[in-house]
Amino acid sequence: MTTTPPDVIRCAYAELVVSDLKASREFYVDVLGLVVTYEDDEAIYLRACEEYLHHSLILRKGAEPALAVLAYRVRGEGELDVAEAYYLELGVEVRRVPAGTTRGIGEAVRVLDPLGFPIEFFYEAEHVERFTQRYDVHGAGALSRLDHFNVNTPDVPAARAYYEGLGFRVSEDIRDDEGTVYAAWMFRKPTVHDVALTGGAGPRLHHIAFATHERHQILHICDHLGAVRKSDQIERGPGRHGVSNAFYLYVRDPDGHRIEIYTHDYYTGDPDNPVISWDVHDNQRRDWWGNPVVPSWYTEASRVLDLDGKLQPVVERTETKEMDVTIGADGFSYTRADGADQGFKLGEQV
């Protein structure tokens, strides 16, 4: 590439197509505690308590549950021209989106990126009340902010190279002694990731993650789901990741979209922040306590739309899948390389 990439600040919002707005509202607002910025019969615009942009999640009614867009905020309005030129040189589909096409968002550039995902870049956005100190409306499980996206893609090294071209850096990855890369965590803001690349059939959305301040807020969400007799929406956790060191919970919305609630990862902003590589056989990479990973976490994900709202075809991964390496006879993920006492190492990006 000879064209400069746009200056991405962070992941900013996602739009999900859902089949039942009422059921989705009960999940995202009544259980997870997201704040409604605007809603009508077609869509609900939501934000977490500390966010002041118009929304970080759109739920739009549709026939087929899917991911409609992943959006990144850029550093200024001029970066839209940069984004347009960059992706035109990449040879992918590029569209200039007028201000107001998405409620609360200014002019934007949407692309179907080389990985097959509908991606938006924007700067201007409507500001709304930040609920940081609105403790009178916070729930006990209050979500603070959008933290990251996680996507399934067949070729993780190629996806990593694409995101590195956009100026993202790698914080951690999972690999084996043969050089197969199973996943990579990449960031622009100074946390572990804005996007994670998980090897698998794709393009598919694995999950969207919201951050909390404290672990007890995650535990409250579990209690809340139990109290309303919807504990079956807890897919995995609570637990602590090896990768990222974050405390986590994975829940599924009424359409099966996966949401992670996430807290306590670490700062990555220094220019020499070291990359941590985990052995795929290290049982603690996905859960620090060694709890097995349920098979659905590896196999199920949300379909993705193109820029015209049509479902993208899914391409199977040809390299070895993480599930193929780690799932045992009991159907759960739990392996460790013989004699291994530490499954990760600090090293240079490769």
Protein Blocks (a to p, Z undefined) as FASTA:
>chain_A
ZZdcdddfbdfbdcdddfblklmmmmmmmmnopacfbdcfkbccdddfkbcbfbfcdcdd
dfbdcdfbdcdddfbfklmmmmmmmmmmnopacddddehklghiacddddddfkopacdd
dfbdcddddfklmmklpcfklcfbdfbdcdddfblmlmmmmmmmnopacfbdcddfkopa
fbdcddfbdcfbfbdcddddddddfbdcdddfbfklmmmmmmmmmmnopammpmgdcddd
fehoiacdddddfkopacdddehiadfkbfklccddddfklmklmomnopacdfklmmgc
cddddfkopacdddddfbdcfklmmmcfkopacdddehiabfbdcdddZZ
